[in-house]
Amino acid sequence: MITLLQSDSFILDSLVKFVETSGFMAFFAPGGWKYIVMIAIACLLLYLAIKKEFEPLLLLPIAFGMLLTNLPGAGMFHSEFFAGGHVDWAQFAAGKAGLLDVLYLGVKLGVYPCLIFIGVGAMTDFGPLIANPKSFLLGAAAQIGIFATFLGAYALGFEPNQCGSIGIIGGADGPTSIFITARLAPELLGPIAIAAYSYMALVPVIQPPIMKALTTDKERRIKMKQLRQVSKVEKILFPVIITIIISLFLPDAAPLVGCLMLGNLMKECGVVDRLSKTVQNELMNIVVIFLGISVGATATAESFLNEKTLFILALGIIAFSFGTAGGVILAKIMNLFAKEGNKINPLIGSAGVSAVPMAARVSQTVGHQYDKSNFLLMHAMGPNVAGVVGSAVAAGIMLAFLG
């Protein structure tokens, strides 16, 4: 009888312990509602990625990483291991790190964004930019959204390093946003990454009203001369020269620009096709998975459910809007000094944000609405790829002043 009672007591204690340690109990603890809200937000983002196809290649793993990190009791990510901008290596050595802690090291150390830039470079054709160097100016003008948003965030009370991370959303470049935020304000990584990739998916919605408001019907119908043929030698020299010049002026931009140009050199030189195809496909896909999951892991209830997140989402739209307007307005200004026949269609200025090639397609689509015989895509690709370089340069400036 005693043995049976002891056995029943052991089973009962085990069941009680099992229930107490289950994740469900955390929902009923003080603040447990936050887990429910974060899981709901993660499911909403999964819906947007799958059903609405909002940047699904990155939004889906980000959303699932958010889901994993907000499952109470799973212990997959510990934000305290990375507090103060440093890595608590003792916790890793003691075997206390979770899976997402390990994957997050690639973000924290700046590895994943740079690897993605190699793939982006291998998929980028800088020919339109080389053929029309004025596109560099349009790409640079579109970065005004970064610095305008920096000032806006500062006015709202954010710290300077956080302002730099928020402002970089205006570059419409997800990997750059992650690279900068991991260095300057890792506590904002989740909201900034989600804002950056969500708004990149909304470029076809955000940009056209701004483009139409800032241009006249006559300006939208401007036809541009066909671009000249760019030689292979020019395409090979371009990534080497750009890497040297930008890295000497802005050493902090060297990791992003160098990796971008390395990928492009692989593509253009024609002697490492196997490597070029690998970085465009297998490497890119693997890194995107790791990057997305680990970035999503930072979106904990503590870092996400606060007024700062709402401000970041609002500032993200402002950043995109200013970036779009900056490129269009500079194109209009350049036309004041251009001879008849050499004028720029201002619509291509909006492509200066580095959402490649989506922003260039938007320029083509809007222009085509007013003149079916007008083809702006290749002209828009010039400022579009210039925007990729421009956002990396802006990132280097932010790191130089705030890092």
Secondary structure as GFF3:
##gff-version 3
##sequence-region A 1 403
A	DSSP	alpha_helix	2	21	.	.	.	ID=ss1
A	DSSP	alpha_helix	24	28	.	.	.	ID=ss2
A	DSSP	alpha_helix	33	50	.	.	.	ID=ss3
A	DSSP	alpha_helix	56	69	.	.	.	ID=ss4
A	DSSP	three_ten_helix	79	85	.	.	.	ID=ss5
A	DSSP	alpha_helix	89	93	.	.	.	ID=ss6
A	DSSP	alpha_helix	99	108	.	.	.	ID=ss7
A	DSSP	alpha_helix	111	122	.	.	.	ID=ss8
A	DSSP	alpha_helix	127	131	.	.	.	ID=ss9
A	DSSP	alpha_helix	135	141	.	.	.	ID=ss10
A	DSSP	alpha_helix	144	155	.	.	.	ID=ss11
A	DSSP	alpha_helix	160	167	.	.	.	ID=ss12
A	DSSP	three_ten_helix	168	171	.	.	.	ID=ss13
A	DSSP	alpha_helix	174	184	.	.	.	ID=ss14
A	DSSP	three_ten_helix	186	188	.	.	.	ID=ss15
A	DSSP	alpha_helix	189	201	.	.	.	ID=ss16
A	DSSP	alpha_helix	203	214	.	.	.	ID=ss17
A	DSSP	alpha_helix	217	220	.	.	.	ID=ss18
A	DSSP	alpha_helix	232	249	.	.	.	ID=ss19
A	DSSP	three_ten_helix	251	253	.	.	.	ID=ss20
A	DSSP	alpha_helix	254	269	.	.	.	ID=ss21
A	DSSP	alpha_helix	273	280	.	.	.	ID=ss22
A	DSSP	alpha_helix	282	297	.	.	.	ID=ss23
A	DSSP	alpha_helix	301	304	.	.	.	ID=ss24
A	DSSP	alpha_helix	307	335	.	.	.	ID=ss25
A	DSSP	three_ten_helix	346	352	.	.	.	ID=ss26
A	DSSP	alpha_helix	358	370	.	.	.	ID=ss27
A	DSSP	alpha_helix	377	402	.	.	.	ID=ss28
###
